[in-house]
Structures are given as C-alpha cells and as structure tokens.
Amino acid sequence: MKFHKKLWLAGAILPAISALSVAAISCNTTKNVESADFDKLADTDKVKFVNEKIEKLSKVQKAQLIDSLDIKSVLSADEKAVLIDKLNKDAAQIGSVVWYIKSAESRIGREQDYAFAKVKFDNLIKDEKMKSMLDLAKVDSTTGKVSNPDNGKFIPVVFMDIDETVLSNDFTEANAMTVGGFNPADKEKYDLKGIRKATPGAIAFINHVFEKGGVVMYNSDMSQSTAVRDAVKLNLEKAGIKKEYLKNWQFWMRGATPYVPKEATIFDKYKTMKSEEATKVTKDELKAVAKIEVTDKFEAKPWISWPNTLIAEGIGKQFLKNMRMNAVSDNTVGWNFSDEKDGDAVKLRVMMKIGDNFNDFFDEASKGKSNDERVALFESSEAKMKDLFLSPTGAKGRKYTKGVWSDLEWNQSYVLISGNSEYGGWLEPFGFKNTYKNLWDEVKRIIADPKDLK
C-alpha cells in the first residue's frame, strides 16, 4: 500500500480520539508544529501524530478504537485484502479446512476414491498380461511375512502418501488457522502423539492389498526420524492396520536414501549418532551433505531412520518422492528385508500410486510449477498419465527420470484422494508469507479470464 493510501488510518482514527493536542510534533526538517489544526499538518506529521496518541492507549482502548473505525467504507477491496493478509495470511484457507474436515461431500469423496482404488488394484492383479509377472503367494496375509518371489516374478507395491491420504491432520490444520499459520514443528509435535484419525477408506484398502498378495509402502514428506516413523507406525496400528502389515522397510519418508553417495561414508556418522550428539548438528553442515552426488548403486537399507528431524530432512532433501519410488522398482536383484524375518531378495514393482497431492506421483516433474503448468502436465501427451488416473483397468506404467519420460514393462494405476484444498502443491505458487493477498490476486485474474465458453 502506498504511503498516501495509509492516510485512511489517520482519517478514520481522528474522530475516535477526542481533544488530542497537536503541539510539539517534529517534522522531518526538525521544525516544530505548535497549536496547529490537524488538517493543516503535512501528511507525515498526521501519521506521526496519530501513531503517538495510539501508543499511549491501553490494549482495551486500542481494541475499542479499532472497533470504532469504519474500515469497510474507507478501504478499497484491494486494501482490505492487504490488511487481511497482514492479520492472518492463511485466512483464505479457513473455509477449506472446515469443508475438508466437516462436510459430507469431503467424506463421501474420499471413501468413494478408496472404493475405486480397490477396484483398480484388483483389476491390475487379475489382468492376464500381469499374472505371469506377479507372485501373489509370497505375502502371507495371516503373518504378514513377505518371502522372495519366484524367479522372474515380483510382488506388487502400492506406494501411498501419508498426510491426508492415510492419516488426517484435522487438529493441526484447524489449529494453524488460529495461531498465525502452519508451523512444521507444531505438526510434528502432534504427530508424535500417534493419535491422528485415518482418512476414510484408507485402512480397509491397505489391509485389502496385503490380503490380496501385495504390499503397501509409505512415501511421505514427513521426516524419517526414528521418533516420527515409530509414532506413525503406532498410529497406523491404532487406526486399524494389522500389526503384521507394518514393517520398518515399508517407510520411505523424507530421509530415505535409495542411492549410495559417491563419497560412500558421508552418511555413516549420522546413522550411529546418539540423540544428544545429534542436537549439535547444524543446518549449514546438512546443507553441504544435501549437495553430495550419488551413484546408481542402491543403499542396502534406504529405509534407515535418523536421530532427529533436522538430520532426516537435511539428508533426504535431494531424494524426492519420484526417486524413491523409481528405486524400489529398479532394484532387479531385490531388497533384503531379512532383519524383519522377511525375504532377502524381494523383488518389487510399483503398480499403484495413491496420494492427495499431484506432487505425490511425479514430484520431480511437477514440483515448483504453476497450477496451469501442473494441469498441462496431467494432460500432456508426453507424460501419458491421464489413463493411469482415469481408467479402471490401469494403463502402461510410466517413469520419469532426469527430465525423460519412458514406458515401464508393467501396468500401473493411480488414485488421487480428492478434497484436500487445505494445502499442497496447488498452494505453493502463492507462497507462504503473503498467501491471502496472492490468492486474492489470483481470484481477480480468474474474473478477468474465467475460461468460459465463448
């Protein structure tokens, strides 16, 4: 807001402050203005005068003063947007949060999506072309034991995001609206309680996958710290997933390291670091670690957990979700899960991806893009992902690596769990400091060009 427009405050406040003296106000030129009428003061002096008087008011008087202002008639629509943004940058999301948590439409949409996910998974594993590739007998639905598949076969994986896909953040998102905005530390503090409720339909679907001979793996941007991972595991069990279906190797959250770094031992000291020592690790140190180059060799245990969130996120920053999912399928030798009494050469293929955010599917291709660019990517003939979302029988699987799209040898199917307008990749283009004002400007752009039929 330009300086001269700020004078609405002076003009609005003046009637509410009676009998205020304007004597002894200093100008920029150090000249004193004595016994002058308020209207005769220079603009800078008017603002200074009002500010000085306001500072002398009590909190109660300040509140009464604000309540007495006729802001609605003084400010333009754009100026109101700026003011709202200053008071609560996340004000625009309040309706989204309430709708997502409370509405029947949101509840129905999510359950409907998971009902569709069951159909899509069953169609994939029943497909005649896929049957010869799958070994559905190597996942014991009673014990949860996963054995090595027969030669030339693999076990199907459903890779799932966690937040708003499997577990809801109702308290965290609602509370953020009242405390000045979202804070990752507040979220983690609540996550560690392990009491979040499940997204409608998620638990039944996960149990269904294991009962049918597949496995679920978790690909979240939650930190792969030991404390967070263990809290999430406990939370999922409380929510209704069988304990036998919860293993450490299923968690490939932020901090999972699928590839061996060129400086092979650079992660080693953090793997064995005690909690007290871990608190001394700095962000600057981890920034250097995050820039390291990696080989195409697979880490023996990418799912390792770290002593705290700072280390997990610092190390895991360069390994985006897309890279983690690619690695699971690319390891043709198989993964060694013997630490948890599972197979030592388990060959996996990602056949389904499920998330509430478009970035959950190919974040290397979609992250940081505008909403128009993200829509264009979904519809792109190069990406060829539309049928993967829309067809009940799936389509030829797709892979994205270093800017290049290619076909997989097996079919895949994707499910977007709808309804999350609280946050996500769609909101990133509007920033995290002036979110309300940026959304306001976007509304104006939509009005100017609504893309309706001509």
N, C-alpha and C positions, 0 to 999 in steps of 0.2 A: 504494500500500500504506500503510495507516495506521501511525502510529508504533509502537503496541503490537505490531503484527504483525512489525515489523522485529526484534523481540527474538529471533526464531528464530535469527538470526545469532549473537547473544551466547550463546544456549544451546547452539548447535551447536559453536561455536568453543571454548568453555571447556574441554572435555575434551582438546582437541588442544593447548592451551597449558598446560604444567605449571609449577607453582611460580611463578605470576605474583603479584607483590605488589599489593595494592590501596591501599597507603599513598599519601597526598598526592594524592588525586583531588579536584578542585574541583567543587563543586556550583554550580548557577545562583545560589545565595544566597551564593557565595564561601566557604561553610563547608567546611573540610577534613574528609575522612573518613579516619581513620587506623586501620590494623590491624583492619579490618572484614572479615567474611566476604563473599564475592561475593554470596551470596544475600540478604544484608541491605541491599545497596545499592539506592538508588532506580533506577527504570528508566533515567533519563537518565544516571546515573553508570555503570551497567552498560555501556551502549553506548559511553560515553566511554572507559571503562577498556579495553574490547576494542579499540577503534579505535587507542588509543595504543600498545598492545602490537603490533598488526598493523603499524603504521608502522615499528616497529623491526626487523621481519623482512626478510630478503633476498628477492629475487624468487623464488629457488628455494624458500625456506621458505614464502613465500606460496602458491606453487603446490602444495606438499605439504599445506599447511593446507586449501586448497580441496578437494584430492583426498580429504582425510580426512573432510570433512563429510558427514553423512547427509542431504543436501538433499532427497532423494526422499521421505523419511518426515516431514521437518519441514515442508515447504511444501505448501500445498493446490494443487490443479490450477491455479486462477486465479493464485496467487502464482508458480507455476512459469512461467506464460505471461508474467507481468510481467518475471521475471528473464531469460527467453529474449529478450524484446523488447529489454531493455537490452544484452544481449550481442551480439545480431545481429538487427536489426529485420526483415531480409529472410530470416530462417531459413525462413519458410513457403514461399518460392519455390524453395528448393533442389531439391526433388523435381520441380517444374515445369520447371526449367531442364534437369535431366538427362533427363527424359522427352522434352522437346521436341527436344533435340539428338541423343539416342542411340536412341530407341525406333523399332522397325519401324512401330508404329501411327502415330507422327507423320509418318514418311517417306511411308507409304502415303497417309495423309490428304491431304498437300499435293500429291503427284503426282496423286492422284485429282481434287482440286479443279481443277488446271490442265487435266487431260483434259476435265473438264466445261466449263471456260472455253472451250476450243477449240470444242466442240460449240455452245455458246451463241453465240459470236461468228459462227461460220459460219451458224447459223440466222438470226441478225439480218440479215446482209448478203444472204441468199438470200430473205428474206421479200418477197413480191410487192409489198406496200404500200411497202416501204422502197426497192426497186430504183429507183423513179422519183426518189427523193431523193438517192441516192448516186452519186458519181463515183469508182469504184474504180480507174479507169485513170490517175489523176493521181499515183499513188505508184509510182515506178519501183523495182521490187523488186531490181534489179541495182545501180543507182547510189544509191538512197535519195532521189533528188530528188523533192520534193513541189511540184507545179505548181498553179496556180489551177484550181479545179473549174469545170465549165461553168456557165452561168447557171442559177440556181435549184437548183443541186445543192450537196452538201457532202461532205467527207471524214470518215469515221467515226473517232472518237477513243476509245481505251481509256485511261482515267486510272487509274494504278497508284500505290499507296503503294510505298515502297522497303523500309524496315526490316521484316524477317520476311515481306515479300510478294515482294520480288525478291532482296534480299541478306540473309543471315542475320547475326545478331550473336552467334554462338556464344561466341567468346572474351570479348567484352565482358560478356555476361550471366553467364557462368561465373565470370569474374574478379571481378565485382562481389560475388559471394557470399562472397569471401574477404577483401575489403578494406573491409568495413563498409557496403556498399551501392552502388547505382548512382550514378555521377558523370558528368554530361554532358560534362565536359572530357576524362575518360578515354575516353569513347566516340569523341569527335571525333578525339582523338589516334590512335586505332586506325583510324578511318575514313579518315584522310588517307593511310594506307599503301596503300589501294586493293587489298587482298588478300582481302576477305571472299568466302566462297563463296556461290553462288547458292542460293536456295530451290528445292528440287526441282521441276522442271517449268516454272519461270518463263522461262528463257532460250528454250526451244523455243517457248513460247507467244508471246513478244514477236516473235521472228523470223517466226512464222506470221502474226501480224497484219499486218506490213509486206508479206509475200509475197502476202497477200490484198487489198491495197489500202487498208489502214487505217494509222493511226499510233498510237504509244504516247506518252503524256505522263506525267510523274512529279510526283506531288502529295504530297510528303513533308514532315514537320515537321523534317527535317534542315535546317540553315541554308543559305541561298542565298548563301553567301560564295563568292568565286571559287575559293578553295583547296578547299573541300568539293565544290563542283559538279564541278570538274575531276577530283578524286580519284574521285568516283562514276562519272563518265564512263569513266575509265580502268579502274576496277574492273569495270564492266559489259562493257567490251570484252574484258578478260581472261577474264571468265566465259563469253563465247561469243556476245555480241550483235555483229552485224556493225557495223564501224566506220561504215559508210554510214547506219546506222539510229540514229546518236547525234549530235544537234544541240543547241546551247545552248537553242534555243527550246522544246525539249521539257521543260525543267526549270522547274517552278513550285513550288519548295520554299518553306520559310518565309523570307520576304523578297521573294517575288514580289509585285508591286504592280499589280494589274489596273486600278485606277481612279485617275484624276488627282485629286490633292487640291485642295480649294478654294483653299488657298494654293499655287498651282501650282508654285512653285520650291523648296518646302521640302525636297525630296529631292535637289536638284541638287548641293549641295556634297558630299554623300556619294558621289554617282556618280563624281566625278572625284578623290576623296580618295586620297592616297598612303598606303601602308601605315603609315609612321611617324606621319603625322598622325592616322590612324585610331585609333592606340593611345591617343590623348589624349581621345577621345570618352568621355563618362561615361554611366552608366546613367540618371542624372537627366535629362540632355539628351535621351536617347532616349525616356524616359517621356513627355516633352512632345510629341515627334514622333508617338508612337504614339496620341495622343489627337486628332490632327487629323481633320477631317471630309473626306470625299471626295465627288466629283461622280459622275454616272453616265457620264461620258466615259471611254473606255478609254485607258490608257497605250499609247504606241507600242510599247514593249518591256517588258512586265511581267516578262519572264524575266531582266532585268538582274541581274548578280551584284554583291555588295558587298565592300568591302575586308577585312572580318572578320566573325566570327560575331555579336559583340555588336551591330553595326550592322544586320546582316541580320535578326536576331531582333527587335530593337527596332522597326525599320520594319515588319517583316512581322507583328507581333503581332496587329494588328487584322484582317488579311486571312486568315480561316480557310479551310480546305480547300474548304468548300462554296462560298464566294465565288469562289475561284479557278476552280473547275470551271464555275460558272454563267457567269463572264465569257467563258470560251473559247467557249461556245455562243452567248452573247448578242450577240457582235460580228458582226452581219449583213453588215457591209462586208467582213470578212475581215481576217486578220492579215498583216502584212508581214514575211516571212521572207527577204527578198532579201539580207540580209547574209551568209547562208549559201547563196546561189545557189539558193534555193527561190522559190516564188511570192511576189508582193507583195500579193495579196488572197486569201489562202487561207481559205476558209470551212469551219469545223469544227463538228461536233456531237458532244458526249459521248454515246456509245452504250453504253459499258460502264464500270463502276467495279469495281476489284479492290483489296481490302485485307485485312489480318489483324485489324483493329480496327473495331468497329461505327462508331466515330467517323470512319473513313475515308470514309464515304458521305454523311452529313449532319451534320457535327460542330456546325453552328450549332443543330441541333435536339437533339442527344444529349449534347453535352459538359457535364460537371458534374452529370449526373443519376445517381441510384442505379441499381443493376442492375435492380431491379424496374421502374423507370421506363423504362429502355432496352428491356427486353423488351416492355413495354406499347407503346412507340413502334413497335417492329417489327411488332406485331400490330394496330396502330391502323388503323381504317377511314378515318381522315382522311389518314394518311400514304400508305396504299395501296402499301406497298413489298414486301409478302410475295411476290407473284408475281414481282417483279423478281429476287428471290433464288432462288426455288424452281422457276419454270417454265423448261424447257429452251429454249423459244422466246422468252422475254422477255415484256414487257408494256408498256403505255403508260408512257412515261417520266415521271418526277416531278421537280418543282422545289420547293425551299424557299427563300423569301426573306422576311426580316424577319417571321418568325412565320406566314407564309402558305404553305400547300401548293397546288400547281396542276399541271395536266397539261402535258406537252410535246407538240409536234406529231409527235414521232417515238418509236419504241420504244427501250427500253433493257433491259439485263440486268446484274445484279450478281453478283459471286462473292466470298464470304468465304473466304480461305485459312485453313483451320482449324488449331487446335493451339496457338496462342500463348497460353499461360496464364502466361508469364513476367512480362508487364507489359501495360499498355494501359488503355483506358477502364474496363474492368471493375474494375481495381485502384484507380483514383483515389478512389472513395468511402472507401477505407480509409487514405488519407493516406500521407505519406512519412516520418513521424517515429516513429510507434508502430504500424507496419504489422502486425507479428506479433500484438500484443495485439488490435488491431482485427479481424483475421481470426479470431482465437480467439473473440472475442465473436460474430462472425457465425456461426461453427460452432455455438455454443450456441443461437443463435436458430433455426438450421435444425433442430436437435434438438428444440427446443420446438414447432416447427411445420413438419414435413417436407413438408407439402402432399401427402401420400399419399392414395390413395383411402380414403374412409371406409367 
